[in-house]
Amino acid sequence: MKDYEIVVGLEVHAELNTKTKIYCSCKNSFGGEVNTQCCPVCTGMPGALPVLNRKVVEYAVRMGHATGCKIHTLLKQDRKNYYYPDLPKAYQISQFDIPLCYDGAVEFMLNGETKRVGITRIHIEEDAGKLLHQEGIPYSLVDLNRCGVPLIEIVSEPDLRSSQEAREYLETIRTILMYIGISDCKMQEGSIRCDVNVSVRPRGSAEFGTRCEMKNINTFSGAQRAIDYEAARQIEILEQGGVVTQETRRWDDEKGVNVLLRSKEDAQDYRYFPEPDIPPFSLEQAWIDRLKEEIPELPNEKTRRYVLDYHLSETDAGLISRSYARAVYFDACTVIDPKLAKAAANWILGDIAKYLNERGEEIDLFPVAPTRLMALLQLVDRGTISGSAAKKVLSIMLEDASEPMAIVEREGLVQNSNEEEMAGIVEAVLAANPGMIEEYRGGRTNVLGFLVGQCMKASKGKGNPKLINQLLLERLK
Ligand SMILES: [Zn+2]
């Protein structure tokens, strides 16, 4: 079998979290009673006229800036014509030849290497309604609440070379959307969906193979599986001497297979034409520039800052910044006590991550707020408690709102840092193990660990190990 390379391009649809819809004043929120959040405009009644929501343009421009895109100052919208029962107007207002944002890129780290993926374009458009298929009834119902919900479509260049890269790219887009606050990114509510374009070619070939598209995949893991399946399907066709034909296929994530939906439609099939109800207009350059200045610190910049300011490893810094919730939590910790930033990172990526992973939760639901975590870490830093005692205190704090110091006192976990007392213990342990002193001086320095352990035991686990270590070293010199 030849060695094949996978080529993937993605179209991500993200719902924007504006208060109202894109062309009317209906509420833009998920979960309302069916057909209660719609009006003559979004349901496409004859004569109803759309008015573009300024916030939608603002949010899309923000995403353009966050992905290094250029912004067109001419805002032009187009009708994309197609018939489907969830689209009463029989057209979708979108953007065709002049997308709002174009020619950008995003970068992410994968397996220690920086991957750059070009962003072809980002345009604004409206969502369609939703068909409801109920068990036992021989027809479908339509919920039009989602008609006119604002979307941005982010189209990537075919720069992705594996399903894993595609998944990382999707995570990166999601993180950026969260950072700039324009989408809730709730996968279970369908607020991010993607269309996947896959082709394969012999490795080393400069030409692209024929691509197939799978639409409306609503989980990142599903997208990854769909890409692997489709690539394998195409390779098998080529290996058998066949030809891949351009198609739209439907990915069935439950069965793990895709099936032919239709031979691929081309742009001309949608008979795009300029939207007559919203003539093109110009955006002010000053407004576009101001939005750029307001872009907050993005994940890659955060990673760099964490490495520079707090001496985190690049891996740890990346693990924190690529989760919006985690970065918010960590930033709050560093504001409280910047010199304990590294300790906070270790806890966040260690014990706390383990606790959250077991529950499938993000850190915004973690019961211990940054202020309380930092109060605990300060106790360790001052030598009031040991690191292992801190683990115990944290596990109590998960269900107990008391201050860490109160828990430490109640549980009797205060570390004994009384130098005189500890020196006494050290003397007693050395007196009981005279051979060890000779061994240590003879070069077997690993007996130190044993002696520290004996002292800890003699102090009933309360001794300050750092102090004991230091006292032992002085005596063994
Ligand atoms: Zn409406």
Residues whose N, C-alpha, C, O or C-beta is under 5 A from the ligand:
A	BS01	ZN	C24 C26 Q37 C38 C39 V41 C42
